[in-house]
């Protein structure tokens, strides 16, 4: 099976019980069920529905910055958390009963404590349920599912997000094995959970391949976490007063914990680890650039009101870049620089979503807030932000903190690529230029750029100003002529 075939979806009976619209309706239905007494199964079903909605919203917000996604997640958070406290009480009782016989005095104290916490949690959950705005949720259930249609399940943007979540979880795996702290294992559990949710919600083909292993690992990490919570509860509640009780419970909990850590290590380390199997189900290295760019492209299309202009500027920027490199006028880091320019040109107007005034500065801020694309370093994201920020307005200067904080070699590259983008953007002002092609020549000491469709009256002050940054970066005079 090729990697592309894993992302193809086929209609099944189960497909009717999926999608944001279905799960948002389930939340409303399950809230009525759980209100009758917080039955354990009803609590579980409502938590599943809320988790689905919140995880879908988190995934889509990474490519669709509509604020409604964040508001919907926040609206379900309090209820989800309070139900989680109730679920924790149920789980703790099961663990206590499993670890010690019922006639053990510590066991009974812990069970009494868990039952007390259960009643407290029910009160809290009841208050959260009362505060849950069903009317607003109903409104979102009508408006938000339509926004999911713009990005097809299994498509490149979701593949890119899955790669990001895989890389983050893999990093947390290394930290957990290195320092072995409870906090590190807890963070790993959250990282694996986020990776699983992206696969579960957006990559149905991959989900069929990896779900069993993902669920098994998430269950193991969940049990490790439950045991850690049980130990902290026993200590904090003062239930282990004697040395003997403390040693007995510590040995039992540690023993169960070490068994699960051993099972985890067996599955997740070595040449046949699940990490490598999960990575193999995602786009291979040669396709990564494509899916990462597609995610950035989709994100920009939601924010940029004139995205056709940005697509055109990206084409012109790459034509200018390729021509300048070919004639030896531009000296940068080859393909890497070209990719950064392509990304910056495609994203350069996303700041207009916050208003036209100073939109280039807003663009820089929005790009810096992006989740780090898979395979990128933080400084590469910062470089794209700066290249896009300098497509107009003030020139890069040591007086500007973010630019001054970059390494000197990166500063030179930012200037060069921002110069290319600035000139390309000027050629399409005011977004209605017939220019679709440029040709770069160097007949002598100067570079001549021929623009097809450039009107004679456009070869004035605006283009002269726009080419200045590029001229200083290349170190040669640049002239722009009609083709």
C-alpha positions in Angstrom: 0.0 0.0 0.0 1.4 3.4 -1.0 1.4 6.2 1.5 -1.1 8.2 -0.6 -3.6 5.3 -0.5 -3.8 5.5 3.3 -5.4 8.9 3.1 -8.2 7.9 0.7 -11.6 7.7 2.4 -14.4 5.3 1.5 -18.0 5.7 2.6 -19.0 3.2 5.2 -21.9 2.7 7.6 -19.7 4.1 10.4 -19.2 7.4 8.5 -22.8 8.4 9.5 -21.6 8.4 13.1 -18.8 10.8 12.6 -18.0 14.4 11.7 -18.4 17.5 13.8 -22.2 17.9 13.2 -22.8 14.4 14.5 -20.7 14.8 17.7 -22.1 18.2 18.5 -25.6 16.8 18.4 -24.4 13.9 20.6 -23.2 16.4 23.2 -26.7 17.9 23.5 -28.3 14.4 23.6 -25.9 13.1 26.2 -26.2 16.2 28.5 -29.9 15.2 29.0 -28.9 11.6 29.8 -26.2 12.5 32.3 -28.3 15.0 34.2 -30.5 12.1 35.6 -27.8 11.0 38.0 -24.3 11.0 36.4 -24.3 7.3 35.7 -20.8 6.1 34.9 -21.6 5.1 31.3 -23.5 8.3 30.6 -20.5 10.3 31.9 -18.2 8.3 29.7 -20.4 8.9 26.6 -20.7 12.6 27.2 -17.0 12.9 27.7 -16.3 11.1 24.5 -18.7 13.4 22.6 -17.1 16.5 24.1 -13.6 15.3 23.5 -14.4 14.6 19.9 -15.8 18.1 19.4 -13.0 19.9 21.2 -10.3 17.9 19.4 -11.9 18.5 16.0 -12.0 22.2 16.9 -8.3 22.2 17.9 -7.3 20.5 14.7 -9.3 22.8 12.4 -8.2 25.9 14.3 -4.7 25.2 13.2 -5.7 25.9 9.6 -8.9 27.9 10.0 -8.3 30.8 12.5 -12.0 31.6 12.9 -12.4 32.6 16.6 -15.5 30.4 16.9 -13.4 27.3 17.1 -11.6 28.6 20.2 -14.9 29.7 21.8 -16.5 26.3 21.2 -13.5 24.5 22.8 -13.6 26.9 25.8 -17.4 26.4 26.2 -17.0 22.7 26.5 -13.9 22.8 28.7 -15.4 23.4 32.1 -18.0 20.6 31.7 -15.4 18.2 30.2 -13.0 18.9 33.1 -15.7 18.5 35.8 -16.7 15.2 34.3 -13.1 14.2 34.2 -12.9 14.7 38.0 -15.9 12.4 38.3 -14.3 9.8 36.0 -11.1 10.0 38.1 -13.0 9.1 41.2 -14.5 6.0 39.5 -11.0 5.0 38.2 -9.4 5.4 41.6 -11.9 3.2 43.3 -11.3 0.4 40.8 -7.5 0.7 41.3 -7.8 0.6 45.1 -10.0 -2.5 45.0 -7.5 -4.1 42.6 -4.4 -3.3 44.6 -5.5 -4.4 48.1 -8.1 -6.7 49.7 -11.2 -5.1 51.0 -10.4 -5.8 54.7 -7.3 -3.7 54.6 -7.9 -0.5 56.7 -6.0 1.7 54.2 -8.1 0.3 51.4 -11.3 1.3 53.2 -10.1 4.8 54.0 -9.1 5.3 50.3 -12.4 4.0 49.1 -14.3 6.3 51.5 -12.2 9.2 50.3 -12.9 8.4 46.6 -16.6 8.1 47.3 -16.6 11.4 49.1 -14.7 12.9 46.1 -17.3 11.3 43.8 -20.1 13.1 45.5 -18.2 16.4 45.5 -17.4 15.9 41.8 -21.1 15.2 41.0 -22.0 18.5 42.6 -19.3 20.3 40.6 -20.4 18.5 37.4 -24.0 19.4 38.1 -23.1 23.1 38.4 -21.0 22.9 35.1 -23.9 21.2 33.4 -26.3 23.9 34.6 -23.9 26.6 33.3 -23.4 24.9 29.9 -25.0 27.1 27.2 -27.0 24.6 25.1 -28.5 27.4 23.0 -25.0 28.7 22.0 -23.9 25.1 21.4 -26.9 24.5 19.1 -26.0 27.6 17.2 -22.4 26.5 16.7 -23.7 23.0 15.6 -25.4 24.7 12.7 -22.6 27.1 11.6 -19.3 25.3 12.3 -19.7 21.9 10.5 -20.0 23.8 7.2 -16.6 25.3 7.7 -15.1 21.7 7.8 -16.1 21.2 4.2 -13.3 23.5 3.0 -10.6 21.0 3.9 -11.2 17.4 2.9 -10.4 14.6 5.4 -7.1 12.9 4.6 -5.8 15.9 2.7 -2.3 17.4 2.9 -3.0 20.1 5.7 -4.2 17.3 8.1 -1.2 15.2 7.1 1.0 18.1 8.0 -0.7 18.5 11.4 -0.3 14.8 12.1 3.4 15.0 11.3 3.7 18.0 13.8 1.9 16.0 16.5 4.0 12.9 15.9 7.2 14.9 16.2 6.1 16.6 19.4 5.0 13.3 20.9 8.3 11.6 19.9 10.2 14.5 21.6 8.2 14.0 24.8 8.9 10.3 24.6 12.7 11.0 24.6 12.3 13.3 27.6 10.2 10.8 29.6 12.8 8.1 29.1 15.6 10.4 29.9 14.4 12.0 33.2 11.6 9.5 34.1 9.6 12.0 36.2 5.9 11.7 36.7 5.5 15.1 34.9 7.4 13.9 31.9 5.2 10.8 31.6 2.1 12.9 32.0 3.2 15.2 29.2 4.0 12.3 27.0 0.5 10.9 27.6 -1.0 14.3 26.4 1.3 14.3 23.4 0.3 10.8 22.3 -3.3 11.7 22.9 -3.1 14.8 20.6 -1.5 12.7 17.9 -4.2 10.1 18.2 -7.0 12.7 18.0 -5.6 14.1 14.7 -5.4 10.6 13.2 -8.9 9.7 14.5 -10.6 12.8 13.4 -9.0 13.7 10.1 -7.0 10.8 8.6 -9.4 7.9 8.4 -7.2 5.8 6.1 -4.3 6.1 8.6 -6.6 5.5 11.5 -7.5 2.0 10.2 -3.8 1.1 10.1 -2.5 2.5 13.4 -5.5 2.7 15.7 -4.9 -0.6 17.7 -1.4 0.4 18.6 -2.3 4.0 19.4 -5.1 2.9 21.7 -2.9 0.4 23.4 -0.1 2.9 24.1 -2.6 5.6 25.2 -4.2 3.1 27.6 -0.8 2.2 29.1 0.2 5.8 29.6 -3.3 6.5 31.1 -2.8 3.7 33.6 0.7 5.0 34.5 -0.9 8.4 35.1 -3.8 6.9 37.2 -1.2 5.1 39.4 0.7 8.3 39.9 -2.5 10.1 40.9 -3.4 7.3 43.3 -0.1 7.5 45.0 -0.3 11.3 45.4 -3.8 11.0 46.7 -2.8 8.4 49.3 0.1 10.6 50.5 -1.8 13.9 50.4 -4.7 12.4 52.3 -2.5 11.1 55.1 -3.8 7.5 54.7 -0.3 6.0 54.9 0.5 6.9 58.4 2.6 3.9 59.3 5.9 2.9 57.7 4.6 -0.5 56.9 1.5 0.8 55.1 3.5 3.3 53.2 6.0 0.7 52.0 3.3 -1.8 51.2 1.4 0.6 49.0 4.4 2.1 47.4 5.7 -1.4 46.4 2.3 -2.4 44.9 1.8 0.9 43.0 5.4 1.0 41.8 5.2 -2.7 40.7 2.1 -2.1 38.6 3.7 1.1 37.2 6.9 -0.6 36.3 5.1 -3.4 34.5 3.3 -0.8 32.3 6.5 1.2 31.7 8.2 -2.0 30.6 5.3 -2.8 28.2 5.6 0.7 26.9 9.3 0.5 26.3 9.0 -2.9 24.6 6.4 -1.4 22.1 8.1 2.0 21.6 11.8 1.3 21.3 14.0 -0.5 18.8 13.8 -0.9 15.0 10.3 -2.3 15.1 8.9 0.4 17.4 5.4 1.8 17.0 6.9 5.2 16.5 8.5 4.1 13.3 5.3 2.3 12.2 3.2 5.4 12.8 5.8 7.5 10.9 5.7 5.1 8.0 1.9 5.6 7.7 2.4 9.3 7.2 3.9 11.1 4.2 7.6 10.1 3.5 10.4 12.6 3.7 10.3 13.4 0.0 6.6 14.5 0.3 7.0 16.5 3.5 7.7 19.8 1.9 4.6 19.5 -0.2 2.2 18.8 2.7 3.8 21.4 4.9 3.4 24.0 2.3 -0.2 23.0 1.6 -1.1 23.5 5.3 0.5 27.0 5.2 -1.3 27.7 1.9 -4.7 26.6 3.4 -4.2 28.6 6.5 -3.4 31.7 4.5 -6.5 31.2 2.3 -8.7 31.5 5.3 -7.2 34.8 6.4 -6.3 36.6 3.1 -9.3 38.3 1.5 -7.4 38.6 -1.8 -5.6 35.3 -1.9 -5.4 35.3 -5.7 -3.1 38.3 -5.4 -0.8 36.4 -2.9 -0.7 33.3 -5.2 0.3 35.6 -8.0 3.0 37.3 -5.9 4.4 33.9 -4.9 4.7 33.0 -8.6 6.4 36.3 -9.5 8.7 36.1 -6.5 9.9 32.6 -7.5 10.4 33.7 -11.1 12.5 36.7 -9.9 14.4 34.5 -7.5 15.2 31.8 -10.1 16.3 34.4 -12.6 18.5 36.3 -10.1 20.2 33.1 -9.0 20.7 32.0 -12.7 22.5 35.2 -13.6 24.6 35.1 -10.5 23.2 38.2 -8.9 21.6 36.5 -5.8 23.8 34.4 -3.5 21.7 32.5 -1.0 21.2 29.0 0.4 19.7 27.4 -2.7 16.6 25.3 -2.4 16.2 26.2 1.3 16.0 29.9 0.6 13.6 29.3 -2.2 11.2 27.5 0.1 11.3 30.2 2.7 10.6 32.8 0.0 7.7 30.7 -1.3 6.2 30.5 2.1 6.6 34.2 2.9 5.2 35.3 -0.4 2.1 33.1 0.1 1.5 34.3 3.6 2.6 38.0 3.1 -0.9 39.5 3.3 -2.5 37.4 6.1 -2.2 40.4 8.4 -5.0 42.2 6.4 -7.4 40.0 8.4 -6.7 42.5 11.3 -7.0 45.6 9.1 -5.1 47.2 6.3 -3.1 49.7 8.5 0.2 48.1 9.4 -0.9 44.8 8.0 2.7 43.8 7.2 3.5 44.0 11.0 0.4 42.0 11.8 1.5 39.4 9.2 4.8 38.9 11.1 3.1 38.4 14.4 0.6 35.9 13.0 3.3 33.8 11.4 5.4 33.7 14.6 2.4 32.3 16.4 2.0 29.4 14.0 2.7 25.8 15.3 6.2 24.9 14.2 5.8 23.2 10.8 7.2 19.7 10.7 10.9 19.6 9.8 11.3 23.4 10.4 13.5 25.0 13.0 12.1 27.9 15.1 14.5 30.3 13.4 13.2 29.3 10.0 9.6 30.2 11.0 11.0 33.5 12.3 12.8 34.1 9.0 9.6 33.6 7.1 7.8 36.0 9.5 10.5 38.7 8.9 10.6 38.2 5.1 6.9 38.7 4.9 6.9 41.6 7.4 9.4 43.5 5.2 7.5 43.1 2.0 6.6 46.8 2.5 7.2 49.5 5.0 10.5 50.2 6.8 13.6 48.4 5.6 15.3 45.8 7.8 17.5 47.6 10.4 19.8 46.7 13.3 17.5 49.0 15.3 14.7 46.5 15.0 14.9 44.0 17.8 13.6 40.8 16.0 15.8 41.4 13.0 18.8 42.3 15.0 18.4 39.1 17.1 19.0 36.9 14.0 22.5 35.6 13.1 24.4 37.8 10.6 24.1 35.2 7.8 20.3 35.0 8.3 20.0 38.8 8.3 21.6 38.8 4.8 19.3 36.2 3.6 16.2 37.9 5.0 17.2 41.1 3.3 17.7 39.4 -0.1 14.5 37.5 0.0 12.5 40.4 1.4 13.9 42.5 -1.5 12.6 39.9 -4.0 9.2 39.8 -2.3 9.0 43.6 -2.1 9.6 44.1 -5.8 7.2 41.3 -6.8 4.5 42.8 -4.6 5.0 46.3 -6.1 4.6 44.9 -9.6 1.1 43.9 -8.8 -0.1 47.0 -7.1 -3.0 47.8 -6.8 -3.7 44.1 -7.2 -5.0 44.4 -10.7 -1.8 44.4 -12.7 -1.7 42.3 -15.9 1.9 41.3 -15.1 2.2 37.5 -14.9 5.7 36.8 -16.1 9.2 38.3 -15.5 12.5 37.6 -17.1 15.9 38.4 -15.5 19.0 39.2 -17.6 22.4 40.6 -16.8 23.9 42.0 -20.1 26.6 43.9 -18.2 27.2 45.1 -14.7 23.5 45.8 -14.1 20.6 43.4 -13.8 17.6 44.1 -16.1 14.2 42.7 -15.2 11.7 42.5 -18.0 8.0 42.4 -16.8 5.4 41.2 -19.3 2.5 43.7 -19.3 4.2 46.4 -17.4 2.8 49.8 -18.4 5.3 52.6 -19.1 3.7 54.8 -16.5 4.4 52.2 -13.8 8.2 52.4 -14.2 8.4 55.3 -11.8 9.0 56.1 -8.2 7.1 53.1 -6.6 9.2 50.5 -8.5 12.4 52.5 -7.9 11.7 52.4 -4.2 10.8 48.8 -4.2 14.0 47.6 -5.9 16.3 49.5 -3.5 16.4 46.7 -0.9 17.1 44.1 -3.6 19.9 46.3 -5.2 21.7 46.7 -1.9 21.4 43.0 -1.1 22.7 41.9 -4.5 25.3 44.7 -4.8 24.4 45.5 -8.4 22.1 48.1 -10.1 18.7 46.7 -11.0 16.5 48.1 -13.7 12.9 47.2 -14.5 11.6 47.4 -18.1 8.5 46.4 -20.0 8.9 43.2 -21.8 
